[in-house]
Amino acid sequence: MRKVTLPVIAAAALALFNTDPRAEKSMNDSGSSADARYLWPVFPPDGWFHNLESGRKVGVQIMTPRPTDSDALIYVVASLKKKDLEVSIAESHVNMRQSAPSTKITKMPEVARKNGQAAFQPYRYETPGAQQQPLEYVAFGEARYSDGKMFKLTVTLTGNDPRAIEKYRALYWAFLAAH
């Protein structure tokens, strides 16, 4: 009998997800339909891990470079698109400035996606002196299902050490391009 290895399974799953993605509906702890989130079909970068337990608690997908005690993480939030992406981006900037007025927000170059969907719109959020998350990269995008439903995707690279964030920035850009 032939053994099926994890890379073979992952490659088959990746091919399936890239041809006809399906989101799986998830609820936050509140259970409210207003808080519905969707688990978008993503695969962690090589050598990274899905942190399923933490992700389920907050209703997002979390990926880390180590199973525990990671210096950085990528998280993905998928929700039904209810407004123009530009409006969602502007609201995100307002929310960030309300919670951390000294935050500097810089538009980064678009990241083209290999799947042919519209490019991700990434931003650098820098909050000097912040103890938690002093630097984040946040990318906003859209995805259309084969049934026509539109989703808003927010993909964030974050952590408490800016050096770790910069260390993983190229990997994050590649992750965006692949999704």
C-alpha positions as CSV (number, residue, x, y, z in Angstrom):
1,M,0.0,0.0,0.0
2,R,1.3,3.5,-0.9
3,K,1.7,6.1,1.8
4,V,0.1,9.5,1.1
5,T,2.3,12.2,2.5
6,L,1.2,15.5,3.9
7,P,2.7,17.5,1.0
8,V,0.7,15.4,-1.4
9,I,-2.5,16.0,0.5
10,A,-1.7,19.7,0.8
11,A,-1.0,20.0,-2.9
12,A,-4.3,18.3,-3.7
13,A,-6.2,20.5,-1.3
14,L,-4.5,23.7,-2.7
15,A,-5.5,22.7,-6.2
16,L,-9.1,22.2,-5.1
17,F,-9.3,25.5,-3.2
18,N,-7.6,27.5,-6.0
19,T,-10.1,26.3,-8.6
20,D,-13.4,26.8,-6.7
21,P,-12.9,28.3,-3.2
22,R,-15.6,27.8,-0.6
23,A,-15.8,29.7,2.6
24,E,-16.9,28.0,5.7
25,K,-19.1,30.1,8.0
26,S,-17.9,30.6,11.5
27,M,-19.3,32.5,14.5
28,N,-17.6,34.6,17.0
29,D,-18.0,33.7,20.7
30,S,-21.1,36.0,20.8
31,G,-22.9,33.7,18.3
32,S,-24.6,36.7,16.7
33,S,-25.1,36.5,12.9
34,A,-23.9,40.1,12.8
35,D,-20.6,38.7,13.9
36,A,-20.5,36.0,11.3
37,R,-17.0,35.5,9.9
38,Y,-15.9,33.1,7.1
39,L,-13.0,30.8,7.1
40,W,-11.4,31.6,3.8
41,P,-9.4,28.7,2.1
42,V,-5.8,29.7,2.8
43,F,-2.7,27.8,3.4
44,P,0.1,29.0,5.7
45,P,3.4,29.9,4.2
46,D,6.0,27.1,4.1
47,G,7.1,26.3,7.6
48,W,4.2,28.2,9.3
49,F,1.3,26.6,11.2
50,H,-2.4,27.3,11.6
51,N,-3.1,28.2,15.2
52,L,-6.6,26.7,15.1
53,E,-7.4,27.1,18.8
54,S,-6.6,30.8,19.0
55,G,-8.3,31.5,15.7
56,R,-11.6,29.9,16.7
57,K,-11.7,31.9,19.9
58,V,-11.6,35.2,18.0
59,G,-13.3,34.1,14.7
60,V,-10.3,34.6,12.4
61,Q,-7.6,32.4,10.8
62,I,-4.2,32.7,12.5
63,M,-0.9,31.5,11.2
64,T,2.4,31.5,13.0
65,P,6.0,30.6,12.2
66,R,6.1,28.3,15.2
67,P,3.3,26.3,16.9
68,T,3.7,28.3,20.1
69,D,5.4,31.5,21.3
70,S,5.7,33.1,17.9
71,D,7.3,36.6,17.3
72,A,4.8,37.3,14.5
73,L,1.6,36.1,13.1
74,I,-0.6,36.5,10.0
75,Y,-4.3,36.6,10.5
76,V,-7.1,36.5,7.9
77,V,-10.6,37.9,8.3
78,A,-13.2,37.1,5.7
79,S,-16.7,38.6,5.7
80,L,-19.5,39.2,3.2
81,K,-18.8,42.4,1.3
82,K,-21.4,45.0,2.2
83,K,-19.8,48.2,1.0
84,D,-17.1,49.4,-1.4
85,L,-13.6,48.3,-0.4
86,E,-12.4,51.9,-0.4
87,V,-15.1,52.7,2.3
88,S,-14.0,49.7,4.4
89,I,-10.3,50.9,4.1
90,A,-11.2,54.4,5.2
91,E,-13.2,53.1,8.1
92,S,-10.3,51.0,9.2
93,H,-8.0,54.0,9.1
94,V,-10.5,56.0,11.2
95,N,-10.8,53.2,13.8
96,M,-7.0,52.9,14.0
97,R,-6.5,56.6,14.5
98,Q,-9.2,56.7,17.2
99,S,-7.6,53.9,19.1
100,A,-4.0,55.1,18.5
101,P,-3.9,58.8,17.3
102,S,-0.1,58.8,16.7
103,T,-0.4,56.0,14.2
104,K,1.2,56.7,10.8
105,I,-0.6,55.0,7.9
106,T,1.3,54.5,4.7
107,K,-0.1,53.1,1.5
108,M,2.1,50.4,0.0
109,P,2.2,49.2,-3.6
110,E,-0.6,46.9,-4.7
111,V,0.0,43.2,-4.6
112,A,-1.1,41.4,-7.7
113,R,-2.8,38.1,-7.1
114,K,-1.9,34.9,-9.0
115,N,-5.6,33.8,-9.0
116,G,-6.6,36.7,-11.2
117,Q,-8.7,38.5,-8.6
118,A,-8.3,42.2,-7.9
119,A,-5.0,43.2,-6.3
120,F,-4.6,43.5,-2.5
121,Q,-4.4,47.1,-1.2
122,P,-1.7,46.9,1.6
123,Y,-0.9,49.6,4.2
124,R,1.8,50.0,6.8
125,Y,0.4,50.9,10.2
126,E,3.2,52.3,12.5
127,T,2.6,53.4,16.1
128,P,5.9,54.4,17.6
129,G,6.2,53.7,21.3
130,A,3.3,51.3,21.4
131,Q,4.0,48.2,23.6
132,Q,1.8,46.0,21.5
133,Q,1.7,45.9,17.7
134,P,3.9,48.9,17.1
135,L,4.1,47.8,13.4
136,E,1.5,46.0,11.2
137,Y,1.0,45.5,7.6
138,V,-2.7,45.3,6.7
139,A,-3.9,44.3,3.3
140,F,-7.5,44.7,2.0
141,G,-8.9,42.7,-0.8
142,E,-12.0,41.2,-2.3
143,A,-12.8,37.7,-3.5
144,R,-15.7,36.4,-5.6
145,Y,-17.1,33.0,-5.3
146,S,-18.2,31.0,-8.3
147,D,-21.8,31.6,-7.1
148,G,-21.2,35.4,-7.4
149,K,-21.0,36.2,-3.7
150,M,-18.4,38.9,-2.9
151,F,-16.2,38.7,0.2
152,K,-14.0,41.3,1.9
153,L,-10.6,40.0,3.0
154,T,-8.4,41.6,5.5
155,V,-4.9,40.0,5.9
156,T,-2.6,41.3,8.6
157,L,1.0,40.7,9.5
158,T,1.5,41.7,13.2
159,G,3.5,41.1,16.3
160,N,5.1,43.0,19.2
161,D,8.7,43.2,17.6
162,P,9.0,45.4,14.5
163,R,12.2,43.5,13.6
164,A,10.2,40.3,13.4
165,I,7.5,42.0,11.3
166,E,10.1,43.3,8.8
167,K,11.8,39.9,8.8
168,Y,8.6,38.3,7.5
169,R,7.5,41.1,5.2
170,A,8.6,39.4,1.9
171,L,6.9,36.2,3.0
172,Y,3.7,38.1,3.7
173,W,3.8,39.7,0.3
174,A,4.2,36.3,-1.3
175,F,1.3,35.0,0.8
176,L,-0.9,37.8,-0.4
177,A,0.1,37.1,-4.1
178,A,-0.8,33.4,-3.6
179,H,-4.3,34.2,-2.3
